[in-house]
C-alpha cells in the first residue's frame, strides 16, 4: 500500500486543481453574462421569410404556373 501522507497529498492536489478549474469556469461565465445583447428588431415567424429575396423568387415562380 502507499504511504498515507502521499495519498493525502494527491487528494489535496486534486482538490486544488479542481478548485482552480471551477473558479476559471465561474469567471468565464460571469464575463459572458455581463455583455449586453444587441437588441435587434427582427420579425419572427413567416414575416421574417417574407422579407427574404428567395420569397420573392418563390412568388414569381408561382405566378408563372
matplotlib code that plots the C-alpha trace (Angstrom):
import matplotlib.pyplot as plt

x = [0.0, 1.1, 2.0, -1.0, 0.8, 1.4, -2.3, -3.4, -1.1, -2.6, -6.1, -5.1, -3.5, -6.7, -8.8, -6.7, -6.7, -10.4, -10.8, -8.7, -10.7, -14.0, -13.0, -11.9, -15.2, -17.1, -15.1, -15.7, -19.5, -19.6, -17.8, -20.2, -23.2, -22.0, -22.1, -25.3, -27.0, -27.8, -31.5, -32.4, -36.0, -36.3, -39.6, -40.3, -42.1, -43.3, -42.9, -39.2, -39.3, -41.5, -38.7, -36.1, -35.2, -35.9, -39.5, -39.9, -38.4, -40.8, -43.8, -42.7, -42.4, -45.9, -47.3, -45.8, -47.6]
y = [0.0, 3.6, 6.0, 7.8, 11.1, 10.6, 9.7, 12.8, 15.0, 13.5, 14.3, 17.8, 18.4, 17.1, 19.3, 22.4, 21.7, 21.2, 24.5, 26.4, 24.8, 25.6, 29.2, 29.8, 28.4, 30.7, 33.7, 32.8, 32.5, 35.9, 37.6, 36.0, 37.2, 40.8, 41.5, 43.2, 41.6, 43.9, 44.5, 43.8, 44.3, 41.4, 40.0, 36.5, 33.6, 33.8, 37.6, 37.2, 34.9, 37.3, 39.9, 37.5, 37.6, 33.9, 34.6, 37.0, 34.4, 31.8, 34.1, 34.8, 31.1, 30.5, 33.3, 31.8, 28.4]
z = [0.0, -0.5, 2.2, 3.8, 3.5, -0.2, -0.7, 1.2, -0.9, -4.0, -2.8, -1.8, -5.2, -7.0, -4.8, -5.6, -9.3, -9.3, -7.4, -10.0, -12.9, -11.2, -10.4, -14.0, -15.3, -12.9, -14.1, -17.8, -17.1, -15.3, -18.2, -20.7, -18.8, -18.5, -22.2, -23.2, -26.1, -29.0, -29.4, -32.9, -34.1, -36.5, -37.4, -36.4, -37.9, -41.5, -41.7, -41.5, -44.5, -46.5, -46.4, -47.9, -51.6, -52.0, -51.0, -54.0, -56.3, -55.0, -55.5, -59.1, -59.9, -58.6, -60.7, -63.8, -63.3]

ax = plt.figure().add_subplot(projection="3d")
ax.plot(x, y, z, "-o")
ax.set_aspect("equal")
plt.show()
